Amino acid sequence: MMRRFMQSVSCGLVALAPAFAGAQGAAVAPVVPAPAPEIFLRAPVTGATVGKTFDVVFGLRHYGVAPAGANIASTGHFHILIDVEAPPVGAVIPQDALNLHFGKALIETTITLAPGKHTLRVVLGDFEHKVIAGLVSKPVTVTVK
């Protein structure tokens, strides 16, 4: 009985030996960090002349979009800032005529502005409307006719 047990154990160890040898000799793949998230306006572009009412299309890479209130890792929702600087990272984005919220996870919208030059920024806010680090776009300047 003992002899049969030892044969079974020996056979099992011999069968597993290649797996252990491969694991010890295998190269470990390097950990590649995820690309940094990027936020931008697809439209309009800097220097564009637009009508009073125009389309705004948001752009986002390496991050997700979710409705406000949805506490899901690596997601947020868009805000357009008009003629104002972005609040600091972690600050709540105001909700007023110059800070437009798109909490239903929209990726495009139509806005109306008075004639003149305007600077737009798109900012990604978390589930509590707080600015997410690294997710404030470069300013886009447009002329509204």
Long-range contacts (C-beta under 8 A, 24 or more apart in sequence): 34-62, 35-61, 35-62, 36-62, 36-134, 37-61, 37-62, 37-63, 37-74, 37-124, 37-134, 37-135, 38-62, 38-63, 39-63, 39-122, 39-123, 39-124, 39-135, 39-136, 39-137, 40-122, 40-137, 40-138, 41-120, 41-122, 41-137, 41-140, 44-120, 44-140, 44-142, 45-140, 46-139, 46-140, 46-141, 46-142, 47-141, 47-142, 48-142, 48-143, 49-142, 49-143, 49-144, 49-145, 50-142, 50-143, 50-144, 50-145, 51-144, 51-145, 52-112, 52-113, 52-114, 52-115, 52-144, 52-145, 53-110, 53-111, 53-112, 54-110, 54-111, 54-113, 54-142, 54-144, 55-108, 55-109, 55-110, 56-80, 56-108, 56-109, 56-110, 56-111, 56-120, 56-122, 57-107, 57-108, 58-102, 58-106, 58-107, 58-108, 58-122, 59-122, 60-107, 60-124, 60-135, 63-124, 63-135, 65-105, 65-107, 66-105, 66-127, 67-103, 67-104, 67-105, 68-101, 68-103, 68-104, 68-125, 68-127, 68-129, 69-103, 69-127, 70-127, 71-126, 71-127, 72-127, 76-124, 76-125, 76-126, 76-127, 76-132, 76-135, 77-101, 77-102, 77-103, 77-104, 77-105, 77-106, 77-124, 77-125, 78-102, 78-106, 78-107, 78-122, 78-123, 78-124, 78-125, 79-122, 79-123, 79-124, 79-125, 79-129, 80-109, 80-111, 80-120, 80-121, 80-122, 80-123, 81-120, 81-121, 81-122, 81-123, 82-111, 82-113, 82-118, 82-119, 82-120, 83-118, 83-119, 84-121, 85-121, 86-121, 86-123, 86-131, 86-136, 87-131, 88-131, 89-131, 89-132, 89-133, 90-130, 90-131, 90-133, 91-130, 91-131, 92-128, 92-129, 92-130, 93-123, 93-125, 93-129, 93-130, 93-131, 95-129, 101-125, 101-129, 103-129, 113-144, 114-144, 115-144, 115-145, 116-143, 116-144, 117-141, 117-142, 117-143, 117-144, 118-142, 118-143, 118-144
